Amino acid sequence: MDLEDRVALVTGAAGDIGRCTVERFRARGCRIVAADVRPDIETLAQAGRIACVCGDLREAQTAVRSVRTAIEQFGALDILVNNAARFLQQPTLETSEAQWDEILAINARGTFLHCREALKVMSERRSGVIVNVASISGVIGLPAQAAYSASKGAIVQLTRVLAVEFAAHGIRVNAVAPGAVVTGFLEGLVPDSRQVLASFGPHHPIGRSAQPEEIADVITFLASPQSSFMTGAVVMVDGGFTAA
């Protein structure tokens, strides 16, 4: 899965899956723009190898700035990984308009904005790869996840539309749909995020929840030339959850 001399933009890079993806890409010779709303994204910076952008990923200007950083610092943009997301578990009748708008803006709108900016550059070069991080919640119905599931379902359909629309431009677009992953994703929502996510392991036929490195490995595969005949795919990385 050689990514030598490629340039990637990874959103949500301060989180567990994002950091693992940045590390996988860096180890394979890729230069990376790591973007996140969290100021600690700057800890990933490496001169000549990793540039960092701190900003609200649901704002168009952040997408513009991230793509511009890739061009100005590394001279190209070959890969986009849309990983930034926020979770909400709330009964539908208790979900406010503000909560709905926030989750859709961060997850779906943010993905769209970064795709749109990246596609402008990739279309001119007639090549590029986009990997969107969706979720099993975007393909099956799970209770108390109306806003989150809708946002991830939007990413699934956006992936398919862009794959068809830009195939003739030499651009591939795929999505990864993880099940439960042992990360800090639920921080602020539950007392022990990693423990809660690990507890979902028995619900997966494989018998455990995923580690962030396992999701990053699939993202790396989809970003690499080894997946050259794949576009429009939604790859379930869920330990068999949606097959059961």
PyMOL commands that set and color helices and strands:
alter all, ss='L'
color gray80, all
select helices_A, chain A and resi 16-27+39-44+60-74+92-94+97-125+136-138+146-169+193-198+201-203+212-223+225-227+241-243
alter helices_A, ss='H'
color red, helices_A
select strands_A, chain A and resi 7-11+31-36+50-54+79-82+128-133+171-178+234-237
alter strands_A, ss='S'
color yellow, strands_A
deselect
rebuild
show_as cartoon
